[in-house]
Amino acid sequence: MSKREITRADILPLADYAKKRAELRRDIVAKKKRRRMEVGPAATFYFECYDTMLQQIQEMLYIEKGGEAQLADELDAYNPLIPKGTELVATVMFEIDDPVRRARFLARLGNVENHAFIRLGADIVRGKPEADQERTNEAGKASSVHFIHFVFDAAQIKTFRTAETQIIVGFDHPEYSHMAVMAEAVRQELAGDFA
């Protein structure tokens, strides 16, 4: 069972982290490959876990060197993105290199964060956006980054854990209606996020 919360005791001192940084980054890149899905031409789901969030905090502390004061803020920011046993949590990024095209695209995607879903057979698990801040502005323009929780019931978790279950991840937004089938290797990796 994976850990559900990062504490001060989990954080390596900066000097120790610096020595292990290349190896830790290599390991987390490999793990993230098994936790990533492209949905449509512009969206990528990065399913988070204790390990990805621990690495994110370690990197932020390493780069910004804000010490204990920064650590408290990082723990507050990233602990909510660790699955708590009955959910999957995704950082969803809309990735378009051209800034003009990206601005036009996001201007049409207001409230896209409320249109994410995971389908397991006939069951649909609707995404719930992280409540830390609004991701759509007053003009209806969506952010390029969203944090979305997918909360499963016991039967849905059992279905998700069943080998070869077809799982579809997608959006049903009027301006971005795309879906993708989750690869079996990704399903196996994410099944470990449940208690």
N, C-alpha and C positions, 0 to 999 in steps of 0.2 A: 504494500500500500504506500502510495506516495505521500509526502508531507504536505500539509495544507496551509502552513504559515511560516514565513521567514522571521526569525528573531535576530537580535543583536549577536547572539551566540553563533549563528550560522555564517556570519560575515568574516571573511579572512582579513587579517591586517593588510594594509596596502603593500607592504614590503613582501609578504608571503604571496599575495595575489599577483604582484608583478613577476615573481619568479615562475609562477604556474600559468600565467595569462595565456600564452600561446597554446599550450595544451588544452586548457579549459575552453578557450574559444573554438578550437578545432573540434572538441567533443560536442559542444553545444550546436555548432553548425550541422554536424551529422544528425543530431537529435531533431533539430528544427526541420530538416528535410523530410522527416517522417511525420511531421505535424503541420504540413503546409498543403494548401489546396488552392488552385486557381479556379475562379468561378466567373465565366464570361471573359470578355477581352480586357477588363481593367481591374477586377477585384481579386485580391488574394487574402485568404483566411490563414492566419498564423495561430494555431491552437496553442494556448499558453499552458504552463504547468509550473510546479515549484522550481524545477531546474532552469527553465527559461527566465523566470522572474528573478531568481537568485543571481544568474549571470548578468541580467540587466542592471540590477542594483550594484553589483560589484563593479561593472563598467562605469556606471555613473559616478560612483565614489572615486574610482581610479582617475577618470578624466577630469572631474570638477574639483576633487580634493577638498570637499566641504566639511569633512570630519563628522563629528557626532550630530551636529545640528542638521546637516544634510541627510544623514542616515535616517533620522526620524521621519523626514519628509518622504524619502524614497520608500520606506516601509509602508507608510500610509498610502502612497500612490500605487504601489505594485502588489501588495498583499491581496487586495480585492480581486486581482486578476488570476489568482491561483484557484483552480477548481476545488470546491469544498466537498466533493464526494458524490454529488447527484447532478453535476453539471459539467458541461464543456464551456470553456471561455476562449473566445477568439479576438485577436486584434485583426481587424479587417482594414485593409489598405486599398484605396483606389489609386493605382499607379499609372500615371500618364506623364511622360517626360516633357512634352511641350507645354509650357505654362499657359499659353492662350487656349489651347484645346482643353487643358485640364480645367481652367476656370469656366469655360462654356459648359463642359460636361457636368461639373459639380453644381452649377447653377440650376440644372434640371433635376437634381437628385434629392431635393429636400425630403427629410424624414426617411431616407433609405434605411437607416438603422432600425426602423420599426418594421421592415419588410424582409428580414433575414429569417431563414428557416432551415431545419434539418428534417428530412422525411425518411422514416423507416417503414417501408410498406405503406399501410394506410394511415399510420400515425404521423402527425406533424408536430415538431417541437418548435415553437416560435421563439425567436431571439428577443432578449430584453436588453436594451442598451444600458451600459454603465451609467449611473445617475450622477457622476461627478460634475458634468457640465453638459450644456446643450451642444449637440453636434450639427444642428441646422440653424442658421442665423435668421433674422427677421425677414430677409429678402428671399428666403427659401433655398439658399445655397448650402449644400452639405459640406461637411469637413471631409478631408481625404483620409482621415483615420478614425475608426470607430472601435469601441470595446463592447463586445456583445456576449451575454450569458445565455446559454441554452440549458434550461433546467428540465431534467428527465424524471419521470416517475419510475417505480421499481420495475414494472413490466417493460417499459421502454429501454431501461438499462439492460435488462436480460436480452431483449431483442438486439440491441447494439452489440452486445458481447458475443452473440451467436456468429460463428464463423460463416463467411460468405454472405452475410446479410447485405442486401443492397441498400446503401445509404446515399441519399441525395442531399447536397448542400446547395442552397440557392437564395435568390431574391425574387419577390413577386411585386416589385415596384413598377409602376406604369412605364417609367423611363429606363429601367434596368431589370429586365425579367430574364435572368439566366440561371442555369443550374449545372451542376457537375456531379458525376458519380464519384464517391470516395473510394480511393484505391484500398485494397484489402490490407496492405501494409500500414496505411494510415489508420484504418479502423482498428487494427490490432494495437497500435501504439496508443491511440486515444482511449481504448477500452480500459487501460490502466489508470485513467483519471477518475474512474468511479470507485467508490468505497466497496 
